[in-house]
Amino acid sequence: MISKDEVKHIAKLARLALTEKEVEKFQKELSSILNYVEELKEVNVSDIAATSHPFEAKNVVRRDEENKKQITNNKKLLDLAPEKEKDYLKVKSILR
């Protein structure tokens, strides 16, 4: 079981101000967590292959293709802009 002094030390490291009631509560909760970790250490996992994710994950990406509709929309929007330079909107500088 984790001691009250250890809980207070952890709280100090985390810059938390705990009441005595909260110290007792966290003492029980942290002890419970540490006991569970000890239980997990006893589980035999030697026959289980290491994985980074429980499901087979695939990176789904779209092809990098030109979107004609988007280009047309962008040109229409640029035509409405009060000031433009090349294919960009020209805006006032905010940094000096």
Stockholm file with secondary structure:
# STOCKHOLM 1.0

chainA/1-96         MISKDEVKHIAKLARLALTEKEVEKFQKELSSILNYVEELKEVNVSDIAATSHPFEAKNVVRRDEENKKQITNNKKLLDLAPEKEKDYLKVKSILR
#=GR chainA/1-96 SS CCCHHHHHHHHHHTTCCCCHHHHHHHHHHHHHHHHHHHHHHTSCCTTSCCCSSSSCCCCCCCCCCCCHHHHHHHHHHHHHCSSEETTEECCCCCCC
#=GC SS_cons        CCCHHHHHHHHHHTTCCCCHHHHHHHHHHHHHHHHHHHHHHTSCCTTSCCCSSSSCCCCCCCCCCCCHHHHHHHHHHHHHCSSEETTEECCCCCCC
//
